[in-house]
Amino acid sequence: MSTAFVLLIFFGALAYAAYALRKPIAAPRVPAVPSGDLTTRVTDVLREVPLGKVITFAALAARAGASGDAMLVGKVVRALAGREEVPWWRAVRRYAGVGLVPPTAEGERQRRMLDAEGVVCGEKGIHLARYEWRP
């Protein structure tokens, strides 16, 4: 390799680094921390879901007034996991999977609680046409 070629590569990389440092770096989108009001609304909707039925995170978000923010509602449901007075286990992913995916302890517990209510959790997930709650 010639010295000129090496210098060209070096100064090209240096120029690109200087250009890249001038561009502002976009901050990653960080979902807001669930507010108490949203937690209350999500809890109220979950209590409406009848025994033996499930609701998707997207439908739960829409009914709780946070339409389009299923991921935030998922955080609220995850925070509710373990509280027996709120049926958090009835919230599932739209592709018919349990919301808190196994092999986590919460995911296995959710699966057991749904099975106890008569919701069949097969290998491919939950049959939403049969078990989804649509008020």
DSSP file (Angstrom, degrees, kcal/mol; ACC not computed):
  #  RESIDUE AA STRUCTURE BP1 BP2  ACC     N-H-->O    O-->H-N    N-H-->O    O-->H-N    TCO  KAPPA ALPHA  PHI   PSI    X-CA   Y-CA   Z-CA
    1    1 A M              0   0    0      0, 0.0     2,-0.1     0, 0.0     0, 0.0   0.000 360.0 360.0 360.0 140.5    0.0    0.0    0.0
    2    2 A S     >  -     0   0    0      1,-0.1     4,-1.9     4,-0.0     5,-0.2  -0.459 360.0-121.6 -82.9 157.5    1.2    3.4   -0.8
    3    3 A T  H  > S+     0   0    0      1,-0.2     4,-2.5     2,-0.2     5,-0.2   0.861 112.6  56.5 -64.2 -36.2    1.7    6.1    1.8
    4    4 A A  H  > S+     0   0    0      1,-0.2     4,-2.4     2,-0.2    -1,-0.2   0.902 106.4  49.7 -63.7 -41.0   -0.7    8.4   -0.1
    5    5 A F  H  > S+     0   0    0      2,-0.2     4,-2.3     1,-0.2    -1,-0.2   0.918 110.9  49.0 -65.3 -43.1   -3.4    5.8    0.1
    6    6 A V  H  X S+     0   0    0     -4,-1.9     4,-2.6     1,-0.2    -2,-0.2   0.914 112.4  48.4 -62.7 -43.5   -2.9    5.3    3.8
    7    7 A L  H  X S+     0   0    0     -4,-2.5     4,-2.9     2,-0.2     5,-0.3   0.883 109.6  53.1 -64.4 -38.1   -3.0    9.0    4.4
    8    8 A L  H  X S+     0   0    0     -4,-2.4     4,-2.0     2,-0.2    -2,-0.2   0.923 111.5  45.2 -62.5 -44.7   -6.2    9.3    2.3
    9    9 A I  H  X S+     0   0    0     -4,-2.3     4,-2.4     2,-0.2    -2,-0.2   0.927 114.2  49.7 -63.6 -45.4   -7.9    6.6    4.4
   10   10 A F  H  X S+     0   0    0     -4,-2.6     4,-2.2     1,-0.2    -2,-0.2   0.942 114.7  42.0 -61.0 -50.3   -6.7    8.2    7.6
   11   11 A F  H  X S+     0   0    0     -4,-2.9     4,-2.4     1,-0.2    -1,-0.2   0.815 112.6  55.1 -71.0 -28.9   -7.8   11.7    6.8
   12   12 A G  H  X S+     0   0    0     -4,-2.0     4,-2.4    -5,-0.3    -1,-0.2   0.919 110.1  45.8 -65.7 -43.4  -11.1   10.4    5.3
   13   13 A A  H  X S+     0   0    0     -4,-2.4     4,-2.3     2,-0.2    -2,-0.2   0.891 113.0  50.8 -65.7 -39.2  -11.9    8.6    8.6
   14   14 A L  H  X S+     0   0    0     -4,-2.2     4,-2.2     2,-0.2    -2,-0.2   0.907 110.8  48.3 -64.7 -42.5  -10.9   11.7   10.5
   15   15 A A  H  X S+     0   0    0     -4,-2.4     4,-2.3     2,-0.2    -2,-0.2   0.907 111.4  50.1 -64.9 -41.8  -13.2   13.9    8.4
   16   16 A Y  H  X S+     0   0    0     -4,-2.4     4,-2.9     2,-0.2    -2,-0.2   0.904 109.8  50.9 -63.9 -40.3  -16.1   11.5    8.8
   17   17 A A  H  X S+     0   0    0     -4,-2.3     4,-2.0     2,-0.2    -2,-0.2   0.908 110.3  49.1 -63.4 -41.3  -15.5   11.4   12.6
   18   18 A A  H  X S+     0   0    0     -4,-2.2     4,-0.9     2,-0.2    -1,-0.2   0.903 113.3  47.4 -64.4 -40.2  -15.6   15.2   12.7
   19   19 A Y  H >X S+     0   0    0     -4,-2.3     4,-1.0     1,-0.2     3,-0.5   0.912 111.2  50.6 -65.7 -43.1  -18.8   15.3   10.6
   20   20 A A  H 3< S+     0   0    0     -4,-2.9     3,-0.3     1,-0.2    -2,-0.2   0.851 106.6  54.5 -66.0 -34.5  -20.4   12.6   12.8
   21   21 A L  H 3< S+     0   0    0     -4,-2.0    -1,-0.2     1,-0.2    -2,-0.2   0.755 102.9  57.7 -71.5 -22.7  -19.7   14.5   16.0
   22   22 A R  H << S+     0   0    0     -4,-0.9    -1,-0.2    -3,-0.5    -2,-0.2   0.793  89.5  86.1 -76.3 -27.8  -21.4   17.6   14.6
   23   23 A K  S  < S-     0   0    0     -4,-1.0     2,-0.2    -3,-0.3     0, 0.0  -0.537  88.1-115.5 -75.1 135.3  -24.7   15.8   14.1
   24   24 A P        -     0   0    0      0, 0.0     2,-0.5     0, 0.0    -1,-0.1  -0.482  26.5-126.6 -68.8 140.7  -26.9   15.7   17.1
   25   25 A I        -     0   0    0     -2,-0.2     2,-0.2    -4,-0.1    -4,-0.0  -0.782  23.1-123.2 -91.1 125.6  -27.5   12.2   18.4
   26   26 A A        -     0   0    0     -2,-0.5     3,-0.1     1,-0.1    -1,-0.0  -0.484  23.4-125.0 -70.8 131.7  -31.2   11.4   18.7
   27   27 A A        -     0   0    0     -2,-0.2    -1,-0.1     1,-0.1     3,-0.0  -0.546  30.9-106.4 -74.1 140.1  -32.2   10.3   22.2
   28   28 A P        -     0   0    0      0, 0.0     2,-0.6     0, 0.0    -1,-0.1  -0.359  38.1-101.4 -66.0 148.3  -33.9    7.0   22.4
   29   29 A R        -     0   0    0     -3,-0.1    -3,-0.0     1,-0.0     0, 0.0  -0.595  40.0-167.9 -73.7 116.5  -37.6    7.1   23.0
   30   30 A V        -     0   0    0     -2,-0.6     3,-0.1    -3,-0.0    -1,-0.0  -0.932  21.2-124.1-107.6 119.0  -38.1    6.2   26.7
   31   31 A P        -     0   0    0      0, 0.0     0, 0.0     0, 0.0     0, 0.0  -0.270  33.3-103.0 -60.6 146.6  -41.7    5.5   27.6
   32   32 A A        -     0   0    0      1,-0.1     3,-0.1     3,-0.0     0, 0.0  -0.278  39.5 -97.2 -66.0 154.3  -43.0    7.6   30.4
   33   33 A V        -     0   0    0      1,-0.1    -1,-0.1    -3,-0.1    39,-0.0  -0.577  51.9 -96.9 -70.8 133.1  -43.3    6.1   33.9
   34   34 A P        -     0   0    0      0, 0.0     2,-0.1     0, 0.0    -1,-0.1  -0.272  41.7-134.1 -55.4 129.8  -46.9    4.9   34.4
   35   35 A S     >  -     0   0    0      1,-0.1     4,-2.3    -3,-0.1     5,-0.2  -0.442  17.0-114.7 -83.1 160.7  -48.9    7.5   36.2
   36   36 A G  H  > S+     0   0    0      1,-0.2     4,-2.2     2,-0.2     5,-0.1   0.864 116.5  55.5 -61.0 -37.0  -51.1    6.7   39.1
   37   37 A D  H  > S+     0   0    0      2,-0.2     4,-2.2     1,-0.2    -1,-0.2   0.917 108.7  46.3 -63.7 -44.2  -54.2    7.8   37.1
   38   38 A L  H  > S+     0   0    0      1,-0.2     4,-2.9     2,-0.2     5,-0.3   0.906 110.4  53.8 -65.2 -40.6  -53.3    5.3   34.3
   39   39 A T  H  X S+     0   0    0     -4,-2.3     4,-2.5     1,-0.2    -1,-0.2   0.906 109.0  49.3 -59.5 -41.6  -52.7    2.6   36.8
   40   40 A T  H  X S+     0   0    0     -4,-2.2     4,-2.3     2,-0.2    -1,-0.2   0.916 112.3  47.1 -63.9 -43.5  -56.1    3.2   38.3
   41   41 A R  H  X S+     0   0    0     -4,-2.2     4,-2.2     2,-0.2    -2,-0.2   0.913 113.3  47.9 -66.4 -42.2  -57.8    3.1   34.9
   42   42 A V  H  X S+     0   0    0     -4,-2.9     4,-2.6     2,-0.2    -2,-0.2   0.917 111.9  50.7 -63.5 -43.0  -55.9   -0.1   33.9
   43   43 A T  H  X S+     0   0    0     -4,-2.5     4,-1.8    -5,-0.3    -2,-0.2   0.910 109.5  50.8 -60.9 -43.3  -56.8   -1.7   37.2
   44   44 A D  H  X S+     0   0    0     -4,-2.3     4,-0.7     2,-0.2    -1,-0.2   0.909 111.8  46.8 -61.7 -43.0  -60.5   -0.8   36.7
   45   45 A V  H >X S+     0   0    0     -4,-2.2     3,-1.0     1,-0.2     4,-1.0   0.918 109.8  53.4 -66.8 -42.7  -60.6   -2.3   33.2
   46   46 A L  H >< S+     0   0    0     -4,-2.6     3,-0.5     1,-0.3    -1,-0.2   0.861 104.9  55.3 -61.0 -34.5  -58.8   -5.5   34.3
   47   47 A R  H 3< S+     0   0    0     -4,-1.8    -1,-0.3     1,-0.2    -2,-0.2   0.732 103.1  57.1 -70.3 -20.6  -61.4   -5.9   37.0
   48   48 A E  H << S+     0   0    0     -3,-1.0    -1,-0.2    -4,-0.7    -2,-0.2   0.738  80.5 101.8 -79.0 -23.9  -64.1   -5.8   34.3
   49   49 A V  S << S-     0   0    0     -4,-1.0     3,-0.1    -3,-0.5     6,-0.1  -0.458  76.8-126.6 -66.5 121.5  -62.7   -8.7   32.4
   50   50 A P    >   -     0   0    0      0, 0.0     3,-1.7     0, 0.0    -1,-0.1  -0.226  30.8 -82.4 -71.1 159.6  -64.8  -11.7   33.2
   51   51 A L  T 3  S+     0   0    0      1,-0.3     3,-0.1    67,-0.0    67,-0.0  -0.336 117.4  23.7 -56.1 133.0  -63.5  -15.0   34.5
   52   52 A G  T 3  S+     0   0    0      1,-0.3     2,-0.3    -3,-0.1    -1,-0.3   0.557 106.0  97.5  85.2   8.4  -62.3  -17.2   31.7
   53   53 A K    <   -     0   0    0     -3,-1.7    -1,-0.3    66,-0.1     2,-0.3  -0.866  54.0-155.8-124.7 160.5  -61.6  -14.3   29.3
   54   54 A V  B     -a  132   0A   0     77,-2.3    79,-3.4    -2,-0.3     2,-0.4  -0.871   3.6-149.7-129.9 164.2  -58.5  -12.3   28.3
   55   55 A I  E     -b   91   0B   0     35,-2.8    37,-2.4    -2,-0.3     2,-0.1  -0.996  20.4-122.8-134.2 140.4  -57.8   -8.9   26.9
   56   56 A T  E  >  -b   92   0B   0     -2,-0.4     4,-2.6    35,-0.2    37,-0.2  -0.428  25.5-115.5 -78.3 158.3  -54.9   -7.8   24.7
   57   57 A F  H  > S+     0   0    0     35,-1.6     4,-2.5     1,-0.2     5,-0.2   0.880 116.9  52.3 -60.2 -38.0  -52.6   -5.1   25.8
   58   58 A A  H  > S+     0   0    0      2,-0.2     4,-2.3     1,-0.2    10,-0.3   0.921 111.7  44.7 -65.4 -43.8  -53.7   -2.9   22.9
   59   59 A A  H  > S+     0   0    0      2,-0.2     4,-2.5     1,-0.2    -2,-0.2   0.880 113.0  51.9 -67.4 -37.1  -57.4   -3.4   23.8
   60   60 A L  H  X S+     0   0    0     -4,-2.6     4,-1.8     2,-0.2    -2,-0.2   0.907 109.5  49.7 -64.1 -42.1  -56.6   -2.7   27.4
   61   61 A A  H  <>S+     0   0    0     -4,-2.5     5,-3.2     2,-0.2     4,-0.4   0.916 111.1  49.5 -62.6 -43.5  -54.8    0.5   26.5
   62   62 A A  H ><5S+     0   0    0     -4,-2.3     3,-1.0     4,-0.2     5,-0.3   0.925 113.2  45.4 -63.0 -44.8  -57.8    1.6   24.3
   63   63 A R  H 3<5S+     0   0    0     -4,-2.5    -1,-0.2     1,-0.2    -2,-0.2   0.782 111.7  53.1 -70.3 -26.0  -60.3    1.0   27.1
   64   64 A A  T 3<5S-     0   0    0     -4,-1.8    -1,-0.2    -5,-0.2    -2,-0.2   0.435 120.4-106.7 -88.7   0.9  -58.1    2.7   29.7
   65   65 A G  T < 5S+     0   0    0     -3,-1.0    -3,-0.2    -4,-0.4    -2,-0.1   0.686  95.5 105.1  84.8  18.0  -57.8    5.8   27.6
   66   66 A A    > < -     0   0    0     -5,-3.2     3,-2.0    -6,-0.2    -4,-0.2  -0.284  52.0-179.9-121.1  44.9  -54.2    5.3   26.5
   67   67 A S  T 3   +     0   0    0     -5,-0.3    -8,-0.1     1,-0.3    -9,-0.1  -0.170  67.5  18.5 -52.9 133.7  -54.9    4.2   23.0
   68   68 A G  T 3  S+     0   0    0    -10,-0.3    -1,-0.3     1,-0.0     3,-0.2   0.456 102.5  93.1  85.7   1.8  -51.8    3.4   21.0
   69   69 A D    <>  +     0   0    0     -3,-2.0     4,-1.9   -11,-0.2     3,-0.3  -0.374  35.1 144.0-123.8  55.0  -49.6    2.9   24.0
   70   70 A A  H  > S+     0   0    0      1,-0.2     4,-2.3     2,-0.2    -1,-0.1   0.813  71.1  59.2 -63.0 -31.3  -49.9   -0.8   24.7
   71   71 A M  H  > S+     0   0    0      2,-0.2     4,-1.6     1,-0.2    -1,-0.2   0.905 105.5  48.0 -67.0 -39.2  -46.2   -0.9   25.8
   72   72 A L  H  > S+     0   0    0     -3,-0.3     4,-1.8     2,-0.2    -2,-0.2   0.910 111.4  50.2 -65.7 -41.4  -46.9    1.5   28.6
   73   73 A V  H  X S+     0   0    0     -4,-1.9     4,-2.6     1,-0.2    -2,-0.2   0.874 105.8  57.6 -63.6 -36.5  -49.9   -0.4   29.7
   74   74 A G  H  X S+     0   0    0     -4,-2.3     4,-2.4     1,-0.2    -1,-0.2   0.873 104.2  51.8 -60.1 -37.3  -47.8   -3.5   29.6
   75   75 A K  H  X S+     0   0    0     -4,-1.6     4,-2.1     2,-0.2    -1,-0.2   0.899 109.0  50.3 -65.1 -39.9  -45.5   -1.8   32.1
   76   76 A V  H  X S+     0   0    0     -4,-1.8     4,-1.4     2,-0.2    -2,-0.2   0.934 111.2  48.2 -62.8 -45.0  -48.4   -1.1   34.4
   77   77 A V  H  X S+     0   0    0     -4,-2.6     4,-1.1     1,-0.2    -2,-0.2   0.900 109.4  52.9 -63.6 -40.3  -49.6   -4.7   34.2
   78   78 A R  H  < S+     0   0    0     -4,-2.4     3,-0.5     1,-0.2    -1,-0.2   0.892 108.0  51.2 -61.7 -38.0  -46.1   -5.9   35.0
   79   79 A A  H  < S+     0   0    0     -4,-2.1    -1,-0.2     1,-0.2    -2,-0.2   0.801 109.2  51.8 -68.0 -27.8  -46.1   -3.6   38.0
   80   80 A L  H >< S+     0   0    0     -4,-1.4     3,-2.5    -3,-0.2    -1,-0.2   0.660  81.7 117.8 -81.5 -16.3  -49.5   -5.2   39.1
   81   81 A A  T 3< S+     0   0    0     -4,-1.1     3,-0.1    -3,-0.5    25,-0.0  -0.269  74.2  29.4 -56.5 130.6  -48.1   -8.7   38.8
   82   82 A G  T 3  S+     0   0    0      1,-0.3     2,-0.8     4,-0.2    -1,-0.3   0.173  87.7 114.3 103.7 -16.6  -48.3  -10.4   42.1
   83   83 A R    X   -     0   0    0     -3,-2.5     3,-1.1     1,-0.2     5,-0.4  -0.796  49.5-164.4 -89.7 112.6  -51.3   -8.5   43.4
   84   84 A E  T 3  S+     0   0    0     -2,-0.8    -1,-0.2     1,-0.2    -3,-0.0   0.744  81.3  66.1 -70.5 -24.3  -54.0  -11.0   43.8
   85   85 A E  T 3  S+     0   0    0      1,-0.1    -1,-0.2    -3,-0.1    -2,-0.0   0.648  98.5  59.1 -75.2 -12.9  -56.8   -8.4   44.0
   86   86 A V  S <  S-     0   0    0     -3,-1.1     2,-2.5    -6,-0.2     3,-0.3  -0.973  84.2-134.9-116.3 123.9  -56.2   -7.3   40.4
   87   87 A P    >   +     0   0    0      0, 0.0     3,-1.6     0, 0.0     4,-0.1  -0.352  44.5 154.3 -76.7  65.2  -56.6  -10.0   37.7
   88   88 A W  G >   +     0   0    0     -2,-2.5     3,-1.7    -5,-0.4    -7,-0.1   0.751  60.3  73.1 -62.5 -26.1  -53.4   -8.9   35.9
   89   89 A W  G 3  S+     0   0    0      1,-0.3    -1,-0.3    -3,-0.3    10,-0.2   0.626  82.3  70.7 -68.3 -12.4  -53.0  -12.4   34.4
   90   90 A R  G <  S+     0   0    0     -3,-1.6   -35,-2.8   -36,-0.1     2,-0.5   0.505  77.0  93.7 -83.9  -3.4  -55.9  -11.8   32.0
   91   91 A A  E <   +b   55   0B   0     -3,-1.7     8,-0.9   -37,-0.2     2,-0.3  -0.804  56.7 171.9 -90.7 125.2  -53.8   -9.3   30.0
   92   92 A V  E     -bC  56  98B   0    -37,-2.4   -35,-1.6    -2,-0.5     6,-0.2  -0.837  36.4 -92.5-130.3 165.4  -52.1  -11.0   27.0
   93   93 A R    >   -     0   0    0      4,-2.8     3,-1.4    -2,-0.3     4,-0.3  -0.434  38.9-114.9 -74.0 153.9  -50.1  -10.1   23.9
   94   94 A R  T 3  S+     0   0    0      1,-0.3    -1,-0.1     2,-0.2    34,-0.1   0.735 113.9  65.5 -66.5 -21.4  -52.0   -9.6   20.7
   95   95 A Y  T 3  S-     0   0    0      2,-0.1    -1,-0.3     1,-0.0     3,-0.1   0.055 124.7-101.3 -89.6  28.3  -50.3  -12.6   19.1
   96   96 A A  S <  S+     0   0    0     -3,-1.4    30,-3.5     1,-0.2     2,-0.3   0.724  80.0 133.5  66.9  26.4  -52.1  -14.7   21.7
   97   97 A G        -     0   0    0     -4,-0.3    -4,-2.8    28,-0.2    -1,-0.2  -0.774  67.3 -94.0-104.6 154.1  -49.2  -15.2   24.0
   98   98 A V  B     -C   92   0B   0     -2,-0.3    -6,-0.2    -6,-0.2     3,-0.1  -0.390  36.9-126.2 -61.2 143.1  -49.2  -14.8   27.7
   99   99 A G  S    S+     0   0    0     -8,-0.9     2,-1.0     1,-0.2    -1,-0.1   0.862 102.3  50.1 -64.4 -39.4  -48.1  -11.2   28.5
  100  100 A L  S    S-     0   0    0      6,-0.2    -1,-0.2     7,-0.1    10,-0.2  -0.813  96.8-138.4-104.0  94.3  -45.3  -12.2   30.9
  101  101 A V    >   -     0   0    0     -2,-1.0     3,-1.3    -3,-0.1     6,-0.3  -0.217  26.1 -94.4 -64.1 131.6  -43.5  -14.7   28.7
  102  102 A P  T 3  S+     0   0    0      0, 0.0     3,-0.1     0, 0.0    -1,-0.1  -0.368 100.4  60.4 -60.5 154.2  -42.1  -17.9   30.3
  103  103 A P  T 3  S+     0   0    0      0, 0.0    -2,-0.1     0, 0.0     2,-0.0  -0.891  90.6  96.0 -92.7  20.8  -39.6  -19.0   31.5
  104  104 A T  S <> S-     0   0    0     -3,-1.3     4,-2.1     1,-0.1     5,-0.2  -0.358  82.9-120.6 -67.4 155.3  -40.0  -16.1   34.0
  105  105 A A  H  > S+     0   0    0      1,-0.2     4,-2.2     2,-0.2     5,-0.2   0.881 114.5  52.2 -63.4 -38.2  -41.7  -17.0   37.3
  106  106 A E  H  > S+     0   0    0      2,-0.2     4,-2.6     1,-0.2    -1,-0.2   0.889 108.0  51.7 -65.9 -38.3  -44.5  -14.5   36.6
  107  107 A G  H  > S+     0   0    0     -6,-0.3     4,-2.2     2,-0.2    -2,-0.2   0.910 111.1  46.4 -64.8 -42.9  -45.1  -15.9   33.1
  108  108 A E  H  X S+     0   0    0     -4,-2.1     4,-2.3     2,-0.2    -1,-0.2   0.891 112.9  50.5 -65.6 -39.1  -45.5  -19.4   34.5
  109  109 A R  H  X S+     0   0    0     -4,-2.2     4,-2.5     2,-0.2    -2,-0.2   0.904 109.2  51.3 -65.2 -41.0  -47.7  -18.2   37.2
  110  110 A Q  H  X S+     0   0    0     -4,-2.6     4,-2.4     1,-0.2     5,-0.2   0.920 109.5  50.4 -61.3 -43.5  -49.9  -16.3   34.7
  111  111 A R  H  X S+     0   0    0     -4,-2.2     4,-2.4     1,-0.2    -2,-0.2   0.916 111.2  48.1 -61.2 -44.2  -50.2  -19.5   32.6
  112  112 A R  H  X S+     0   0    0     -4,-2.3     4,-2.1     2,-0.2    -1,-0.2   0.898 111.7  49.7 -63.4 -40.9  -51.3  -21.5   35.7
  113  113 A M  H  X S+     0   0    0     -4,-2.5     4,-1.0     2,-0.2    -2,-0.2   0.881 111.7  47.9 -68.8 -37.7  -53.8  -18.9   36.7
  114  114 A L  H  <>S+     0   0    0     -4,-2.4     5,-2.5     2,-0.2     3,-0.5   0.911 110.7  51.8 -67.2 -41.4  -55.3  -18.7   33.2
  115  115 A D  H ><5S+     0   0    0     -4,-2.4     3,-1.3     1,-0.2    -2,-0.2   0.894 106.1  55.0 -60.1 -39.5  -55.5  -22.5   33.1
  116  116 A A  H 3<5S+     0   0    0     -4,-2.1    -1,-0.2     1,-0.3    -2,-0.2   0.779 107.0  50.9 -65.2 -26.4  -57.3  -22.5   36.4
  117  117 A E  T 3<5S-     0   0    0     -4,-1.0    -1,-0.3    -3,-0.5    -2,-0.2   0.455 125.1-102.4 -89.1  -1.5  -59.9  -20.2   34.9
  118  118 A G  T < 5S+     0   0    0     -3,-1.3     2,-0.7    -4,-0.4    -3,-0.2   0.514  76.5 138.4  94.7   4.9  -60.4  -22.5   31.9
  119  119 A V      < -     0   0    0     -5,-2.5     2,-0.5    -6,-0.2    -1,-0.3  -0.769  50.6-136.3 -85.7 117.1  -58.3  -20.5   29.4
  120  120 A V        -     0   0    0     -2,-0.7     2,-0.8    -3,-0.1     7,-0.5  -0.634  15.6-165.1 -80.2 120.3  -56.3  -23.0   27.4
  121  121 A C  E     -D  126   0C   0     -2,-0.5     5,-0.2     5,-0.1    -1,-0.1  -0.840  19.4-178.6-105.2  92.9  -52.7  -21.9   26.9
  122  122 A G  E >   -D  125   0C   0      3,-2.0     3,-1.1    -2,-0.8     0, 0.0  -0.077  45.8 -87.0 -82.1-174.6  -51.4  -24.1   24.2
  123  123 A E  T 3  S+     0   0    0      1,-0.3     3,-0.1     3,-0.0    -1,-0.1   0.844 130.2  44.3 -62.0 -35.2  -48.0  -24.3   22.6
  124  124 A K  T 3  S-     0   0    0      1,-0.3     2,-0.3   -27,-0.0    -1,-0.3   0.342 120.6-106.5 -94.1   6.4  -48.9  -21.6   20.1
  125  125 A G  E <   -D  122   0C   0     -3,-1.1    -3,-2.0     2,-0.1     2,-0.4  -0.777  58.9 -23.5 111.0-153.2  -50.6  -19.4   22.7
  126  126 A I  E     -D  121   0C   0    -30,-3.5     2,-1.3    -2,-0.3    -5,-0.1  -0.826  55.0-121.1-105.4 138.3  -54.2  -18.6   23.4
  127  127 A H    >>  -     0   0    0     -7,-0.5     4,-2.1    -2,-0.4     3,-1.2  -0.648  29.4-170.9 -78.4  95.7  -57.0  -18.9   20.9
  128  128 A L  H 3> S+     0   0    0     -2,-1.3     4,-2.6     1,-0.3    -1,-0.2   0.824  78.2  64.2 -63.8 -33.2  -58.2  -15.3   21.0
  129  129 A A  H 34 S+     0   0    0      1,-0.2    -1,-0.3     2,-0.2    -2,-0.1   0.821 114.4  34.7 -59.5 -27.9  -61.3  -15.9   18.9
  130  130 A R  H <4 S+     0   0    0     -3,-1.2    -2,-0.2     1,-0.1    -1,-0.2   0.844 130.4  27.3 -92.6 -38.4  -62.5  -18.0   21.7
  131  131 A Y  H  < S+     0   0    0     -4,-2.1   -77,-2.3   -78,-0.1    -3,-0.2   0.566  84.6 113.5-108.5 -10.4  -61.2  -16.3   24.8
  132  132 A E  B  <  -a   54   0A   0     -4,-2.6     2,-0.6    -5,-0.3   -77,-0.2  -0.440  62.7-130.5 -70.8 134.6  -60.8  -12.6   24.0
  133  133 A W        +     0   0    0    -79,-3.4   -77,-0.2    -2,-0.2    -1,-0.1  -0.731  28.3 176.2 -85.1 122.8  -63.2  -10.3   25.9
  134  134 A R              0   0    0     -2,-0.6   -79,-0.0     1,-0.1    -2,-0.0  -0.836 360.0 360.0-128.3  92.7  -65.0   -7.9   23.7
  135  135 A P              0   0    0      0, 0.0    -1,-0.1     0, 0.0    -2,-0.0   0.503 360.0 360.0 -66.2 360.0  -67.5   -5.8   25.6
